[in-house]
């Protein structure tokens, strides 16, 4: 990535914070921080062989009804539509 930026092969790149600090010392480079989308997921193990209690559909449904998905979305500052 650094070689491609230095060599002019690419014009735009998403950089790790460490690489951004390193490249900030280059006088030809302009850094423009920007927000990027993120995704957070909650995944359940439904494998009965591994002892997953969530194999029971009724338990999964009860958990889904108990979660305040709008509060979770608000806390994550996202635009989220629960389904």
C-alpha positions in Angstrom: 0.0 0.0 0.0 2.7 2.5 1.0 4.7 1.7 -2.1 1.7 2.1 -4.3 0.9 5.5 -2.7 4.5 6.6 -3.0 4.7 5.5 -6.6 1.5 7.2 -7.6 -0.1 3.9 -8.6 -3.2 4.6 -6.4 -4.8 7.9 -5.4 -7.1 6.8 -2.6 -6.7 4.3 0.2 -8.1 3.3 3.5 -5.2 3.1 5.9 -4.6 1.6 9.3 -4.0 4.2 12.0 -0.3 3.1 12.2 0.2 3.5 8.4 -1.6 6.8 8.4 0.8 8.2 11.1 3.8 6.9 9.1 2.5 8.5 5.8 1.5 11.8 7.5 5.2 12.7 7.3 5.1 12.6 3.5 4.7 16.1 2.1 2.9 15.0 -1.1 0.2 13.1 0.8 -3.1 14.7 1.9 -5.1 12.9 4.6 -8.8 13.4 4.7 -10.4 11.5 7.6 -14.0 10.3 6.9 -16.6 8.2 8.5 -17.1 4.8 7.0 -20.0 2.3 7.5 -19.7 -0.4 10.1 -21.6 -3.5 10.8 -22.1 -5.3 14.1 -23.7 -8.7 14.3 -24.8 -11.1 17.0 -24.4 -14.7 15.8 -25.8 -17.7 17.7 -24.4 -21.2 17.6 -27.3 -23.4 16.5 -25.3 -26.6 16.3 -27.0 -29.2 18.5 -23.9 -31.4 18.5 -21.9 -28.7 20.3 -24.5 -28.4 23.0 -26.1 -25.2 21.8 -29.3 -24.5 23.7 -30.3 -22.1 21.0 -31.3 -25.1 18.8 -34.7 -24.6 20.4 -36.6 -22.2 18.1 -38.9 -21.1 21.1 -35.8 -20.0 23.0 -34.5 -18.0 20.1 -37.9 -16.4 19.6 -38.0 -15.4 23.3 -34.6 -13.9 23.1 -35.6 -11.9 20.0 -38.7 -10.6 21.8 -36.7 -9.7 24.9 -34.1 -7.6 23.0 -34.8 -3.9 22.8 -33.4 -3.6 19.2 -34.2 0.1 18.9 -32.3 0.9 22.1 -29.3 -1.2 20.9 -29.4 0.6 17.5 -29.6 4.0 19.2 -26.7 3.2 21.5 -24.7 2.2 18.4 -25.6 5.6 16.8 -26.8 3.8 13.7 -29.7 4.0 11.4 -31.2 0.6 12.0 -34.5 -0.8 11.3 -35.3 -3.9 13.4 -37.0 -6.8 11.6 
